[in-house]
Amino acid sequence: MPQPELNLLALSYRLIYTVLGGYITARLAPHAPMRHVWVLAIIGLAMGTAGAIATIPMNLGPAWYPIALAVTAVPCTWLGGVLHRKTPSPARASRALPSP
């Protein structure tokens, strides 16, 4: 896609999905949710870097798009994990309620 507007649109929804992926990873982690989020972030960084290295020489579109995917993998995944930590869990909420 040579149009920067379409690349920006694709980048914006990919960023949302990356944050959502970090949140879901933290939510489903059996223990140490942020450790799981960091593993996912490193995998995303590695895959994004490999994708950028592979596609930039092919001249498929602007070079900033695959670079942006690789660069934003870690902060967006981390943000999803942080959003999970800030969301009250049912277990924590039930402990806060007084027993009858």
The 8 nearest C-alpha neighbors of each residue, nearest first, counted from 0:
[[1, 60, 2, 59, 6, 5, 3, 61],
 [0, 2, 60, 3, 61, 59, 6, 5],
 [3, 1, 4, 0, 5, 6, 60, 61],
 [2, 4, 6, 5, 7, 1, 61, 0],
 [5, 3, 7, 6, 2, 8, 9, 1],
 [6, 4, 8, 7, 3, 2, 9, 0],
 [5, 7, 3, 9, 8, 4, 10, 2],
 [6, 8, 10, 4, 5, 9, 3, 11],
 [7, 9, 5, 11, 6, 10, 4, 12],
 [8, 10, 6, 7, 11, 12, 13, 5],
 [11, 9, 7, 13, 8, 12, 6, 14],
 [12, 10, 8, 14, 13, 9, 7, 15],
 [11, 13, 15, 14, 9, 10, 16, 8],
 [14, 12, 10, 16, 15, 11, 17, 9],
 [15, 13, 17, 11, 12, 16, 10, 18],
 [14, 16, 12, 18, 17, 13, 19, 11],
 [15, 17, 19, 13, 14, 18, 20, 12],
 [18, 16, 20, 14, 19, 15, 76, 75],
 [19, 17, 79, 75, 76, 21, 15, 20],
 [18, 20, 16, 22, 17, 21, 79, 23],
 [21, 19, 17, 23, 18, 22, 16, 24],
 [22, 20, 79, 76, 24, 18, 80, 19],
 [21, 23, 79, 80, 19, 25, 20, 24],
 [24, 22, 26, 20, 25, 21, 27, 19],
 [23, 25, 21, 27, 26, 22, 20, 28],
 [26, 24, 32, 28, 22, 23, 80, 27],
 [25, 27, 23, 24, 28, 22, 83, 32],
 [28, 26, 24, 25, 23, 29, 32, 22],
 [27, 29, 32, 25, 30, 26, 24, 35],
 [28, 30, 27, 31, 32, 26, 25, 35],
 [31, 29, 28, 32, 35, 34, 27, 33],
 [32, 30, 34, 33, 35, 28, 29, 25],
 [33, 31, 25, 28, 35, 34, 30, 36],
 [32, 34, 36, 35, 31, 80, 37, 25],
 [35, 33, 37, 36, 32, 31, 38, 25],
 [34, 36, 38, 32, 33, 37, 39, 25],
 [35, 37, 33, 39, 34, 38, 21, 25],
 [38, 36, 40, 34, 39, 35, 33, 41],
 [39, 37, 35, 41, 40, 36, 42, 34],
 [38, 40, 42, 36, 37, 41, 43, 35],
 [41, 39, 73, 37, 43, 38, 42, 76],
 [42, 40, 44, 38, 43, 39, 45, 37],
 [41, 43, 39, 45, 40, 44, 46, 38],
 [44, 42, 40, 46, 41, 45, 72, 47],
 [43, 45, 41, 47, 69, 72, 42, 46],
 [46, 44, 42, 48, 43, 47, 41, 49],
 [45, 47, 49, 43, 48, 44, 50, 42],
 [48, 46, 69, 50, 44, 49, 45, 43],
 [47, 49, 51, 45, 69, 50, 46, 44],
 [50, 48, 46, 52, 47, 51, 53, 45],
 [49, 51, 47, 53, 48, 52, 54, 46],
 [50, 52, 65, 48, 54, 53, 49, 55],
 [53, 51, 49, 50, 54, 55, 48, 56],
 [52, 54, 50, 51, 55, 49, 56, 57],
 [53, 55, 57, 51, 56, 52, 50, 59],
 [54, 56, 57, 58, 62, 51, 52, 53],
 [57, 55, 58, 54, 53, 52, 59, 51],
 [58, 56, 54, 55, 59, 53, 60, 52],
 [59, 57, 56, 60, 55, 54, 61, 62],
 [60, 58, 57, 54, 0, 55, 61, 1],
 [61, 59, 1, 0, 58, 62, 64, 55],
 [60, 62, 63, 64, 1, 59, 58, 3],
 [61, 63, 64, 55, 65, 60, 66, 58],
 [62, 64, 66, 61, 67, 65, 68, 60],
 [63, 65, 67, 66, 62, 61, 68, 6],
 [66, 64, 51, 68, 67, 63, 62, 69],
 [65, 67, 63, 69, 64, 68, 51, 70],
 [68, 66, 70, 64, 65, 69, 63, 71],
 [69, 67, 65, 66, 71, 70, 47, 72],
 [68, 70, 47, 44, 66, 48, 67, 72],
 [69, 71, 67, 68, 72, 66, 44, 73],
 [70, 72, 68, 74, 69, 73, 75, 67],
 [73, 71, 44, 43, 69, 75, 70, 74],
 [72, 74, 40, 76, 75, 71, 77, 44],
 [75, 73, 77, 76, 71, 72, 78, 40],
 [76, 74, 18, 78, 77, 73, 72, 17],
 [75, 77, 21, 18, 79, 73, 78, 40],
 [76, 78, 74, 80, 79, 75, 73, 81],
 [79, 77, 75, 81, 76, 80, 74, 18],
 [78, 80, 22, 21, 18, 82, 76, 77],
 [81, 79, 22, 77, 83, 21, 78, 82],
 [80, 82, 78, 84, 83, 79, 77, 85],
 [83, 81, 79, 85, 80, 84, 78, 86],
 [82, 84, 80, 86, 81, 85, 22, 79],
 [85, 83, 81, 82, 86, 80, 87, 25],
 [84, 86, 82, 83, 87, 81, 80, 88],
 [87, 85, 83, 84, 88, 82, 81, 89],
 [88, 86, 85, 92, 91, 89, 84, 83],
 [87, 89, 91, 90, 92, 86, 84, 93],
 [88, 90, 92, 91, 93, 87, 94, 86],
 [91, 89, 93, 88, 92, 94, 87, 95],
 [92, 90, 94, 88, 93, 89, 95, 87],
 [91, 93, 89, 95, 90, 94, 88, 87],
 [92, 94, 90, 96, 95, 91, 89, 97],
 [95, 93, 91, 92, 96, 90, 97, 89],
 [94, 96, 92, 93, 91, 97, 90, 98],
 [97, 95, 93, 94, 98, 92, 91, 99],
 [98, 96, 99, 95, 94, 93, 92, 91],
 [97, 99, 96, 94, 93, 95, 92, 91],
 [98, 97, 96, 93, 94, 95, 92, 90]]
